[in-house]
Amino acid sequence: MNRQVNLKNVIEIIDEKIDGLNQQNGMGALMVLSGWANSDKLNRTIESNKTLIKELTDLRMKVLEL
């Protein structure tokens, strides 16, 4: 079966993932500030999310070039 991919939908999915990771980072930062979570573990997660956000942003730019 041959399926055509709508690039607009791909960009929307990437944007949703980026927004979700940004929200997770914000919540993590609030948890650390409030003392509810271990800052070392959350800082690693936030840094990992930042890397994923950069990779997703790069992917988004490549999709826009198509």
Predicted model as a PDB file, atoms N, CA, C, CB and O in Angstrom, pLDDT in the B-factor column:
MODEL        1                                                                  
ATOM      1  N   MET A   1       0.849  -1.168   0.000  1.00 41.00           N  
ATOM      2  CA  MET A   1       0.000   0.000   0.000  1.00 41.00           C  
ATOM      3  C   MET A   1       0.903   1.242   0.000  1.00 41.00           C  
ATOM      4  CB  MET A   1      -0.970  -0.008   1.229  1.00 41.00           C  
ATOM      5  O   MET A   1       1.836   1.341   0.797  1.00 41.00           O  
ATOM      6  N   ASN A   2       0.619   2.163  -0.882  1.00 47.00           N  
ATOM      7  CA  ASN A   2       1.402   3.390  -0.992  1.00 47.00           C  
ATOM      8  C   ASN A   2       0.684   4.518  -0.249  1.00 47.00           C  
ATOM      9  CB  ASN A   2       1.631   3.770  -2.485  1.00 47.00           C  
ATOM     10  O   ASN A   2      -0.466   4.840  -0.544  1.00 47.00           O  
ATOM     11  N   ARG A   3       1.390   5.115   0.727  1.00 56.00           N  
ATOM     12  CA  ARG A   3       0.774   6.181   1.525  1.00 56.00           C  
ATOM     13  C   ARG A   3       1.575   7.450   1.368  1.00 56.00           C  
ATOM     14  CB  ARG A   3       0.678   5.784   3.017  1.00 56.00           C  
ATOM     15  O   ARG A   3       2.804   7.437   1.444  1.00 56.00           O  
ATOM     16  N   GLN A   4       0.876   8.546   1.148  1.00 64.00           N  
ATOM     17  CA  GLN A   4       1.519   9.841   1.019  1.00 64.00           C  
ATOM     18  C   GLN A   4       1.511  10.523   2.387  1.00 64.00           C  
ATOM     19  CB  GLN A   4       0.804  10.720  -0.054  1.00 64.00           C  
ATOM     20  O   GLN A   4       0.502  10.528   3.092  1.00 64.00           O  
ATOM     21  N   VAL A   5       2.655  11.094   2.741  1.00 72.00           N  
ATOM     22  CA  VAL A   5       2.781  11.760   4.027  1.00 72.00           C  
ATOM     23  C   VAL A   5       2.572  13.255   3.820  1.00 72.00           C  
ATOM     24  CB  VAL A   5       4.167  11.471   4.677  1.00 72.00           C  
ATOM     25  O   VAL A   5       3.190  13.865   2.947  1.00 72.00           O  
ATOM     26  N   ASN A   6       1.710  13.827   4.617  1.00 85.00           N  
ATOM     27  CA  ASN A   6       1.467  15.257   4.566  1.00 85.00           C  
ATOM     28  C   ASN A   6       2.521  15.939   5.445  1.00 85.00           C  
ATOM     29  CB  ASN A   6       0.007  15.607   5.037  1.00 85.00           C  
ATOM     30  O   ASN A   6       2.550  15.733   6.659  1.00 85.00           O  
ATOM     31  N   LEU A   7       3.377  16.744   4.834  1.00 85.00           N  
ATOM     32  CA  LEU A   7       4.469  17.370   5.571  1.00 85.00           C  
ATOM     33  C   LEU A   7       3.967  18.306   6.668  1.00 85.00           C  
ATOM     34  CB  LEU A   7       5.364  18.134   4.617  1.00 85.00           C  
ATOM     35  O   LEU A   7       4.617  18.464   7.702  1.00 85.00           O  
ATOM     36  N   LYS A   8       2.825  18.916   6.443  1.00 86.00           N  
ATOM     37  CA  LYS A   8       2.247  19.786   7.475  1.00 86.00           C  
ATOM     38  C   LYS A   8       1.949  18.988   8.736  1.00 86.00           C  
ATOM     39  CB  LYS A   8       0.960  20.466   6.959  1.00 86.00           C  
ATOM     40  O   LYS A   8       2.178  19.469   9.846  1.00 86.00           O  
ATOM     41  N   ASN A   9       1.440  17.766   8.570  1.00 90.00           N  
ATOM     42  CA  ASN A   9       1.143  16.911   9.720  1.00 90.00           C  
ATOM     43  C   ASN A   9       2.421  16.504  10.441  1.00 90.00           C  
ATOM     44  CB  ASN A   9       0.371  15.664   9.277  1.00 90.00           C  
ATOM     45  O   ASN A   9       2.446  16.430  11.669  1.00 90.00           O  
ATOM     46  N   VAL A  10       3.482  16.239   9.681  1.00 91.00           N  
ATOM     47  CA  VAL A  10       4.754  15.878  10.286  1.00 91.00           C  
ATOM     48  C   VAL A  10       5.269  17.033  11.140  1.00 91.00           C  
ATOM     49  CB  VAL A  10       5.785  15.499   9.204  1.00 91.00           C  
ATOM     50  O   VAL A  10       5.734  16.820  12.260  1.00 91.00           O  
ATOM     51  N   ILE A  11       5.189  18.239  10.620  1.00 93.00           N  
ATOM     52  CA  ILE A  11       5.645  19.421  11.364  1.00 93.00           C  
ATOM     53  C   ILE A  11       4.808  19.612  12.621  1.00 93.00           C  
ATOM     54  CB  ILE A  11       5.574  20.686  10.479  1.00 93.00           C  
ATOM     55  O   ILE A  11       5.346  19.956  13.674  1.00 93.00           O  
ATOM     56  N   GLU A  12       3.495  19.391  12.526  1.00 94.00           N  
ATOM     57  CA  GLU A  12       2.625  19.526  13.697  1.00 94.00           C  
ATOM     58  C   GLU A  12       2.996  18.510  14.773  1.00 94.00           C  
ATOM     59  CB  GLU A  12       1.153  19.353  13.296  1.00 94.00           C  
ATOM     60  O   GLU A  12       3.002  18.834  15.961  1.00 94.00           O  
ATOM     61  N   ILE A  13       3.304  17.285  14.360  1.00 95.00           N  
ATOM     62  CA  ILE A  13       3.689  16.245  15.327  1.00 95.00           C  
ATOM     63  C   ILE A  13       4.996  16.620  16.002  1.00 95.00           C  
ATOM     64  CB  ILE A  13       3.820  14.865  14.635  1.00 95.00           C  
ATOM     65  O   ILE A  13       5.129  16.483  17.218  1.00 95.00           O  
ATOM     66  N   ILE A  14       5.966  17.093  15.224  1.00 96.00           N  
ATOM     67  CA  ILE A  14       7.252  17.504  15.790  1.00 96.00           C  
ATOM     68  C   ILE A  14       7.042  18.652  16.779  1.00 96.00           C  
ATOM     69  CB  ILE A  14       8.237  17.927  14.666  1.00 96.00           C  
ATOM     70  O   ILE A  14       7.617  18.651  17.868  1.00 96.00           O  
ATOM     71  N   ASP A  15       6.216  19.630  16.396  1.00 97.00           N  
ATOM     72  CA  ASP A  15       5.935  20.768  17.279  1.00 97.00           C  
ATOM     73  C   ASP A  15       5.286  20.321  18.588  1.00 97.00           C  
ATOM     74  CB  ASP A  15       5.028  21.777  16.570  1.00 97.00           C  
ATOM     75  O   ASP A  15       5.605  20.844  19.655  1.00 97.00           O  
ATOM     76  N   GLU A  16       4.373  19.349  18.500  1.00 97.00           N  
ATOM     77  CA  GLU A  16       3.723  18.826  19.710  1.00 97.00           C  
ATOM     78  C   GLU A  16       4.746  18.165  20.633  1.00 97.00           C  
ATOM     79  CB  GLU A  16       2.616  17.815  19.336  1.00 97.00           C  
ATOM     80  O   GLU A  16       4.692  18.336  21.851  1.00 97.00           O  
ATOM     81  N   LYS A  17       5.669  17.418  20.054  1.00 97.00           N  
ATOM     82  CA  LYS A  17       6.705  16.755  20.851  1.00 97.00           C  
ATOM     83  C   LYS A  17       7.610  17.783  21.519  1.00 97.00           C  
ATOM     84  CB  LYS A  17       7.541  15.805  19.971  1.00 97.00           C  
ATOM     85  O   LYS A  17       7.961  17.642  22.691  1.00 97.00           O  
ATOM     86  N   ILE A  18       7.985  18.813  20.776  1.00 97.00           N  
ATOM     87  CA  ILE A  18       8.832  19.875  21.341  1.00 97.00           C  
ATOM     88  C   ILE A  18       8.098  20.575  22.482  1.00 97.00           C  
ATOM     89  CB  ILE A  18       9.235  20.903  20.244  1.00 97.00           C  
ATOM     90  O   ILE A  18       8.681  20.818  23.538  1.00 97.00           O  
ATOM     91  N   ASP A  19       6.828  20.900  22.276  1.00 97.00           N  
ATOM     92  CA  ASP A  19       6.040  21.558  23.331  1.00 97.00           C  
ATOM     93  C   ASP A  19       5.945  20.680  24.581  1.00 97.00           C  
ATOM     94  CB  ASP A  19       4.626  21.890  22.814  1.00 97.00           C  
ATOM     95  O   ASP A  19       6.068  21.171  25.704  1.00 97.00           O  
ATOM     96  N   GLY A  20       5.725  19.384  24.376  1.00 96.00           N  
ATOM     97  CA  GLY A  20       5.639  18.461  25.508  1.00 96.00           C  
ATOM     98  C   GLY A  20       6.939  18.405  26.301  1.00 96.00           C  
ATOM     99  O   GLY A  20       6.920  18.400  27.532  1.00 96.00           O  
ATOM    100  N   LEU A  21       8.066  18.363  25.596  1.00 96.00           N  
ATOM    101  CA  LEU A  21       9.364  18.333  26.279  1.00 96.00           C  
ATOM    102  C   LEU A  21       9.620  19.645  27.021  1.00 96.00           C  
ATOM    103  CB  LEU A  21      10.498  18.065  25.268  1.00 96.00           C  
ATOM    104  O   LEU A  21      10.152  19.637  28.131  1.00 96.00           O  
ATOM    105  N   ASN A  22       9.244  20.771  26.412  1.00 96.00           N  
ATOM    106  CA  ASN A  22       9.399  22.063  27.098  1.00 96.00           C  
ATOM    107  C   ASN A  22       8.543  22.124  28.357  1.00 96.00           C  
ATOM    108  CB  ASN A  22       9.026  23.221  26.157  1.00 96.00           C  
ATOM    109  O   ASN A  22       8.980  22.644  29.384  1.00 96.00           O  
ATOM    110  N   GLN A  23       7.334  21.597  28.283  1.00 96.00           N  
ATOM    111  CA  GLN A  23       6.461  21.572  29.465  1.00 96.00           C  
ATOM    112  C   GLN A  23       7.039  20.672  30.553  1.00 96.00           C  
ATOM    113  CB  GLN A  23       5.049  21.094  29.083  1.00 96.00           C  
ATOM    114  O   GLN A  23       6.986  20.999  31.739  1.00 96.00           O  
ATOM    115  N   GLN A  24       7.592  19.532  30.132  1.00 94.00           N  
ATOM    116  CA  GLN A  24       8.216  18.627  31.096  1.00 94.00           C  
ATOM    117  C   GLN A  24       9.407  19.308  31.779  1.00 94.00           C  
ATOM    118  CB  GLN A  24       8.668  17.325  30.399  1.00 94.00           C  
ATOM    119  O   GLN A  24       9.601  19.155  32.985  1.00 94.00           O  
ATOM    120  N   ASN A  25      10.195  20.051  31.019  1.00 94.00           N  
ATOM    121  CA  ASN A  25      11.320  20.774  31.606  1.00 94.00           C  
ATOM    122  C   ASN A  25      10.843  21.828  32.598  1.00 94.00           C  
ATOM    123  CB  ASN A  25      12.160  21.430  30.511  1.00 94.00           C  
ATOM    124  O   ASN A  25      11.433  21.996  33.666  1.00 94.00           O  
ATOM    125  N   GLY A  26       9.784  22.529  32.246  1.00 93.00           N  
ATOM    126  CA  GLY A  26       9.244  23.549  33.140  1.00 93.00           C  
ATOM    127  C   GLY A  26       8.725  22.951  34.433  1.00 93.00           C  
ATOM    128  O   GLY A  26       8.958  23.489  35.516  1.00 93.00           O  
ATOM    129  N   MET A  27       8.020  21.837  34.316  1.00 92.00           N  
ATOM    130  CA  MET A  27       7.496  21.166  35.507  1.00 92.00           C  
ATOM    131  C   MET A  27       8.643  20.653  36.368  1.00 92.00           C  
ATOM    132  CB  MET A  27       6.558  20.003  35.111  1.00 92.00           C  
ATOM    133  O   MET A  27       8.597  20.754  37.594  1.00 92.00           O  
ATOM    134  N   GLY A  28       9.668  20.104  35.732  1.00 89.00           N  
ATOM    135  CA  GLY A  28      10.832  19.616  36.473  1.00 89.00           C  
ATOM    136  C   GLY A  28      11.522  20.732  37.234  1.00 89.00           C  
ATOM    137  O   GLY A  28      11.918  20.557  38.386  1.00 89.00           O  
ATOM    138  N   ALA A  29      11.664  21.881  36.584  1.00 88.00           N  
ATOM    139  CA  ALA A  29      12.298  23.023  37.244  1.00 88.00           C  
ATOM    140  C   ALA A  29      11.479  23.470  38.447  1.00 88.00           C  
ATOM    141  CB  ALA A  29      12.471  24.190  36.258  1.00 88.00           C  
ATOM    142  O   ALA A  29      12.040  23.797  39.493  1.00 88.00           O  
ATOM    143  N   LEU A  30      10.162  23.486  38.305  1.00 90.00           N  
ATOM    144  CA  LEU A  30       9.294  23.859  39.433  1.00 90.00           C  
ATOM    145  C   LEU A  30       9.401  22.855  40.575  1.00 90.00           C  
ATOM    146  CB  LEU A  30       7.834  23.966  38.971  1.00 90.00           C  
ATOM    147  O   LEU A  30       9.384  23.236  41.745  1.00 90.00           O  
ATOM    148  N   MET A  31       9.510  21.579  40.237  1.00 88.00           N  
ATOM    149  CA  MET A  31       9.624  20.549  41.263  1.00 88.00           C  
ATOM    150  C   MET A  31      10.932  20.701  42.043  1.00 88.00           C  
ATOM    151  CB  MET A  31       9.540  19.151  40.630  1.00 88.00           C  
ATOM    152  O   MET A  31      10.959  20.520  43.260  1.00 88.00           O  
ATOM    153  N   VAL A  32      12.006  21.032  41.341  1.00 85.00           N  
ATOM    154  CA  VAL A  32      13.289  21.237  42.008  1.00 85.00           C  
ATOM    155  C   VAL A  32      13.209  22.459  42.916  1.00 85.00           C  
ATOM    156  CB  VAL A  32      14.429  21.403  40.973  1.00 85.00           C  
ATOM    157  O   VAL A  32      13.651  22.415  44.064  1.00 85.00           O  
ATOM    158  N   LEU A  33      12.645  23.547  42.402  1.00 86.00           N  
ATOM    159  CA  LEU A  33      12.543  24.771  43.200  1.00 86.00           C  
ATOM    160  C   LEU A  33      11.691  24.577  44.446  1.00 86.00           C  
ATOM    161  CB  LEU A  33      11.966  25.893  42.361  1.00 86.00           C  
ATOM    162  O   LEU A  33      11.948  25.182  45.487  1.00 86.00           O  
ATOM    163  N   SER A  34      10.683  23.733  44.328  1.00 88.00           N  
ATOM    164  CA  SER A  34       9.804  23.512  45.479  1.00 88.00           C  
ATOM    165  C   SER A  34      10.365  22.464  46.440  1.00 88.00           C  
ATOM    166  CB  SER A  34       8.422  23.084  45.005  1.00 88.00           C  
ATOM    167  O   SER A  34       9.826  22.265  47.529  1.00 88.00           O  
ATOM    168  N   GLY A  35      11.441  21.798  46.038  1.00 85.00           N  
ATOM    169  CA  GLY A  35      12.052  20.792  46.897  1.00 85.00           C  
ATOM    170  C   GLY A  35      11.391  19.434  46.825  1.00 85.00           C  
ATOM    171  O   GLY A  35      11.649  18.582  47.675  1.00 85.00           O  
ATOM    172  N   TRP A  36      10.546  19.209  45.836  1.00 85.00           N  
ATOM    173  CA  TRP A  36       9.826  17.940  45.712  1.00 85.00           C  
ATOM    174  C   TRP A  36      10.634  16.858  45.021  1.00 85.00           C  
ATOM    175  CB  TRP A  36       8.548  18.153  44.965  1.00 85.00           C  
ATOM    176  O   TRP A  36      10.257  15.687  45.048  1.00 85.00           O  
ATOM    177  N   ALA A  37      11.754  17.246  44.397  1.00 82.00           N  
ATOM    178  CA  ALA A  37      12.485  16.252  43.596  1.00 82.00           C  
ATOM    179  C   ALA A  37      13.984  16.457  43.738  1.00 82.00           C  
ATOM    180  CB  ALA A  37      12.075  16.337  42.109  1.00 82.00           C  
ATOM    181  O   ALA A  37      14.453  17.529  44.121  1.00 82.00           O  
ATOM    182  N   ASN A  38      14.721  15.407  43.421  1.00 81.00           N  
ATOM    183  CA  ASN A  38      16.177  15.431  43.445  1.00 81.00           C  
ATOM    184  C   ASN A  38      16.674  16.252  42.260  1.00 81.00           C  
ATOM    185  CB  ASN A  38      16.764  13.987  43.410  1.00 81.00           C  
ATOM    186  O   ASN A  38      16.390  15.922  41.108  1.00 81.00           O  
ATOM    187  N   SER A  39      17.406  17.306  42.538  1.00 83.00           N  
ATOM    188  CA  SER A  39      17.821  18.208  41.473  1.00 83.00           C  
ATOM    189  C   SER A  39      18.801  17.556  40.500  1.00 83.00           C  
ATOM    190  CB  SER A  39      18.444  19.446  42.067  1.00 83.00           C  
ATOM    191  O   SER A  39      18.775  17.869  39.310  1.00 83.00           O  
ATOM    192  N   ASP A  40      19.667  16.654  40.977  1.00 86.00           N  
ATOM    193  CA  ASP A  40      20.632  16.006  40.080  1.00 86.00           C  
ATOM    194  C   ASP A  40      19.926  15.178  39.016  1.00 86.00           C  
ATOM    195  CB  ASP A  40      21.593  15.118  40.877  1.00 86.00           C  
ATOM    196  O   ASP A  40      20.251  15.273  37.832  1.00 86.00           O  
ATOM    197  N   LYS A  41      18.968  14.371  39.433  1.00 85.00           N  
ATOM    198  CA  LYS A  41      18.247  13.525  38.480  1.00 85.00           C  
ATOM    199  C   LYS A  41      17.437  14.369  37.504  1.00 85.00           C  
ATOM    200  CB  LYS A  41      17.326  12.549  39.220  1.00 85.00           C  
ATOM    201  O   LYS A  41      17.436  14.106  36.301  1.00 85.00           O  
ATOM    202  N   LEU A  42      16.751  15.379  38.020  1.00 87.00           N  
ATOM    203  CA  LEU A  42      15.938  16.214  37.139  1.00 87.00           C  
ATOM    204  C   LEU A  42      16.802  17.050  36.208  1.00 87.00           C  
ATOM    205  CB  LEU A  42      15.033  17.121  37.960  1.00 87.00           C  
ATOM    206  O   LEU A  42      16.420  17.291  35.063  1.00 87.00           O  
ATOM    207  N   ASN A  43      17.962  17.498  36.680  1.00 87.00           N  
ATOM    208  CA  ASN A  43      18.845  18.255  35.799  1.00 87.00           C  
ATOM    209  C   ASN A  43      19.324  17.394  34.636  1.00 87.00           C  
ATOM    210  CB  ASN A  43      20.044  18.798  36.583  1.00 87.00           C  
ATOM    211  O   ASN A  43      19.435  17.880  33.510  1.00 87.00           O  
ATOM    212  N   ARG A  44      19.609  16.119  34.897  1.00 91.00           N  
ATOM    213  CA  ARG A  44      19.998  15.216  33.809  1.00 91.00           C  
ATOM    214  C   ARG A  44      18.854  15.052  32.812  1.00 91.00           C  
ATOM    215  CB  ARG A  44      20.416  13.840  34.370  1.00 91.00           C  
ATOM    216  O   ARG A  44      19.071  15.047  31.601  1.00 91.00           O  
ATOM    217  N   THR A  45      17.643  14.917  33.331  1.00 90.00           N  
ATOM    218  CA  THR A  45      16.477  14.776  32.458  1.00 90.00           C  
ATOM    219  C   THR A  45      16.260  16.033  31.630  1.00 90.00           C  
ATOM    220  CB  THR A  45      15.226  14.468  33.280  1.00 90.00           C  
ATOM    221  O   THR A  45      15.977  15.952  30.435  1.00 90.00           O  
ATOM    222  N   ILE A  46      16.390  17.190  32.259  1.00 91.00           N  
ATOM    223  CA  ILE A  46      16.213  18.455  31.553  1.00 91.00           C  
ATOM    224  C   ILE A  46      17.262  18.600  30.455  1.00 91.00           C  
ATOM    225  CB  ILE A  46      16.296  19.640  32.535  1.00 91.00           C  
ATOM    226  O   ILE A  46      16.943  19.019  29.342  1.00 91.00           O  
ATOM    227  N   GLU A  47      18.507  18.257  30.761  1.00 94.00           N  
ATOM    228  CA  GLU A  47      19.568  18.336  29.742  1.00 94.00           C  
ATOM    229  C   GLU A  47      19.295  17.362  28.605  1.00 94.00           C  
ATOM    230  CB  GLU A  47      20.949  18.042  30.368  1.00 94.00           C  
ATOM    231  O   GLU A  47      19.508  17.691  27.438  1.00 94.00           O  
ATOM    232  N   SER A  48      18.832  16.179  28.935  1.00 95.00           N  
ATOM    233  CA  SER A  48      18.476  15.200  27.906  1.00 95.00           C  
ATOM    234  C   SER A  48      17.336  15.723  27.037  1.00 95.00           C  
ATOM    235  CB  SER A  48      18.080  13.857  28.551  1.00 95.00           C  
ATOM    236  O   SER A  48      17.364  15.578  25.814  1.00 95.00           O  
ATOM    237  N   ASN A  49      16.338  16.327  27.667  1.00 95.00           N  
ATOM    238  CA  ASN A  49      15.219  16.908  26.915  1.00 95.00           C  
ATOM    239  C   ASN A  49      15.688  18.032  26.009  1.00 95.00           C  
ATOM    240  CB  ASN A  49      14.144  17.425  27.869  1.00 95.00           C  
ATOM    241  O   ASN A  49      15.206  18.162  24.884  1.00 95.00           O  
ATOM    242  N   LYS A  50      16.619  18.844  26.484  1.00 96.00           N  
ATOM    243  CA  LYS A  50      17.146  19.935  25.658  1.00 96.00           C  
ATOM    244  C   LYS A  50      17.827  19.383  24.417  1.00 96.00           C  
ATOM    245  CB  LYS A  50      18.130  20.799  26.462  1.00 96.00           C  
ATOM    246  O   LYS A  50      17.700  19.951  23.333  1.00 96.00           O  
ATOM    247  N   THR A  51      18.551  18.278  24.571  1.00 97.00           N  
ATOM    248  CA  THR A  51      19.198  17.633  23.420  1.00 97.00           C  
ATOM    249  C   THR A  51      18.149  17.138  22.432  1.00 97.00           C  
ATOM    250  CB  THR A  51      20.093  16.459  23.881  1.00 97.00           C  
ATOM    251  O   THR A  51      18.285  17.324  21.222  1.00 97.00           O  
ATOM    252  N   LEU A  52      17.105  16.508  22.955  1.00 97.00           N  
ATOM    253  CA  LEU A  52      16.021  16.026  22.088  1.00 97.00           C  
ATOM    254  C   LEU A  52      15.315  17.180  21.385  1.00 97.00           C  
ATOM    255  CB  LEU A  52      15.006  15.216  22.901  1.00 97.00           C  
ATOM    256  O   LEU A  52      14.970  17.075  20.208  1.00 97.00           O  
ATOM    257  N   ILE A  53      15.103  18.273  22.099  1.00 97.00           N  
ATOM    258  CA  ILE A  53      14.456  19.444  21.504  1.00 97.00           C  
ATOM    259  C   ILE A  53      15.299  19.977  20.350  1.00 97.00           C  
ATOM    260  CB  ILE A  53      14.235  20.548  22.567  1.00 97.00           C  
ATOM    261  O   ILE A  53      14.766  20.327  19.298  1.00 97.00           O  
ATOM    262  N   LYS A  54      16.617  20.038  20.549  1.00 97.00           N  
ATOM    263  CA  LYS A  54      17.503  20.513  19.479  1.00 97.00           C  
ATOM    264  C   LYS A  54      17.438  19.585  18.278  1.00 97.00           C  
ATOM    265  CB  LYS A  54      18.953  20.623  19.982  1.00 97.00           C  
ATOM    266  O   LYS A  54      17.362  20.052  17.142  1.00 97.00           O  
ATOM    267  N   GLU A  55      17.465  18.268  18.512  1.00 97.00           N  
ATOM    268  CA  GLU A  55      17.392  17.307  17.414  1.00 97.00           C  
ATOM    269  C   GLU A  55      16.050  17.394  16.684  1.00 97.00           C  
ATOM    270  CB  GLU A  55      17.610  15.887  17.941  1.00 97.00           C  
ATOM    271  O   GLU A  55      16.003  17.317  15.456  1.00 97.00           O  
ATOM    272  N   LEU A  56      14.963  17.554  17.441  1.00 97.00           N  
ATOM    273  CA  LEU A  56      13.651  17.686  16.810  1.00 97.00           C  
ATOM    274  C   LEU A  56      13.546  18.988  16.018  1.00 97.00           C  
ATOM    275  CB  LEU A  56      12.545  17.624  17.868  1.00 97.00           C  
ATOM    276  O   LEU A  56      12.928  19.017  14.953  1.00 97.00           O  
ATOM    277  N   THR A  57      14.144  20.060  16.530  1.00 97.00           N  
ATOM    278  CA  THR A  57      14.147  21.330  15.816  1.00 97.00           C  
ATOM    279  C   THR A  57      14.933  21.204  14.515  1.00 97.00           C  
ATOM    280  CB  THR A  57      14.738  22.444  16.696  1.00 97.00           C  
ATOM    281  O   THR A  57      14.512  21.720  13.479  1.00 97.00           O  
ATOM    282  N   ASP A  58      16.071  20.521  14.567  1.00 97.00           N  
ATOM    283  CA  ASP A  58      16.850  20.284  13.349  1.00 97.00           C  
ATOM    284  C   ASP A  58      16.045  19.464  12.341  1.00 97.00           C  
ATOM    285  CB  ASP A  58      18.170  19.562  13.685  1.00 97.00           C  
ATOM    286  O   ASP A  58      16.046  19.756  11.145  1.00 97.00           O  
ATOM    287  N   LEU A  59      15.355  18.432  12.843  1.00 96.00           N  
ATOM    288  CA  LEU A  59      14.528  17.597  11.969  1.00 96.00           C  
ATOM    289  C   LEU A  59      13.412  18.437  11.346  1.00 96.00           C  
ATOM    290  CB  LEU A  59      13.931  16.400  12.756  1.00 96.00           C  
ATOM    291  O   LEU A  59      13.105  18.296  10.162  1.00 96.00           O  
ATOM    292  N   ARG A  60      12.816  19.299  12.143  1.00 95.00           N  
ATOM    293  CA  ARG A  60      11.736  20.176  11.647  1.00 95.00           C  
ATOM    294  C   ARG A  60      12.246  21.045  10.511  1.00 95.00           C  
ATOM    295  CB  ARG A  60      11.176  21.068  12.788  1.00 95.00           C  
ATOM    296  O   ARG A  60      11.567  21.216   9.498  1.00 95.00           O  
ATOM    297  N   MET A  61      13.452  21.599  10.678  1.00 95.00           N  
ATOM    298  CA  MET A  61      14.026  22.444   9.637  1.00 95.00           C  
ATOM    299  C   MET A  61      14.273  21.638   8.357  1.00 95.00           C  
ATOM    300  CB  MET A  61      15.337  23.082  10.128  1.00 95.00           C  
ATOM    301  O   MET A  61      14.064  22.152   7.258  1.00 95.00           O  
ATOM    302  N   LYS A  62      14.711  20.393   8.486  1.00 94.00           N  
ATOM    303  CA  LYS A  62      14.922  19.541   7.321  1.00 94.00           C  
ATOM    304  C   LYS A  62      13.605  19.244   6.613  1.00 94.00           C  
ATOM    305  CB  LYS A  62      15.604  18.235   7.733  1.00 94.00           C  
ATOM    306  O   LYS A  62      13.547  19.216   5.383  1.00 94.00           O  
ATOM    307  N   VAL A  63      12.563  19.026   7.385  1.00 90.00           N  
ATOM    308  CA  VAL A  63      11.246  18.765   6.788  1.00 90.00           C  
ATOM    309  C   VAL A  63      10.764  20.007   6.049  1.00 90.00           C  
ATOM    310  CB  VAL A  63      10.213  18.344   7.875  1.00 90.00           C  
ATOM    311  O   VAL A  63      10.178  19.899   4.972  1.00 90.00           O  
ATOM    312  N   LEU A  64      11.005  21.183   6.616  1.00 88.00           N  
ATOM    313  CA  LEU A  64      10.581  22.423   5.953  1.00 88.00           C  
ATOM    314  C   LEU A  64      11.317  22.636   4.633  1.00 88.00           C  
ATOM    315  CB  LEU A  64      10.814  23.623   6.875  1.00 88.00           C  
ATOM    316  O   LEU A  64      10.791  23.275   3.722  1.00 88.00           O  
ATOM    317  N   GLU A  65      12.528  22.105   4.530  1.00 87.00           N  
ATOM    318  CA  GLU A  65      13.311  22.251   3.300  1.00 87.00           C  
ATOM    319  C   GLU A  65      12.785  21.356   2.184  1.00 87.00           C  
ATOM    320  CB  GLU A  65      14.778  21.932   3.570  1.00 87.00           C  
ATOM    321  O   GLU A  65      13.094  21.594   1.016  1.00 87.00           O  
ATOM    322  N   LEU A  66      11.994  20.326   2.514  1.00 78.00           N  
ATOM    323  CA  LEU A  66      11.491  19.408   1.484  1.00 78.00           C  
ATOM    324  C   LEU A  66      10.469  20.072   0.580  1.00 78.00           C  
ATOM    325  CB  LEU A  66      10.874  18.179   2.129  1.00 78.00           C  
ATOM    326  O   LEU A  66       9.949  19.436  -0.337  1.00 78.00           O  
TER     327      LEU A  66                                                      
ENDMDL                                                                          
END                                                                             
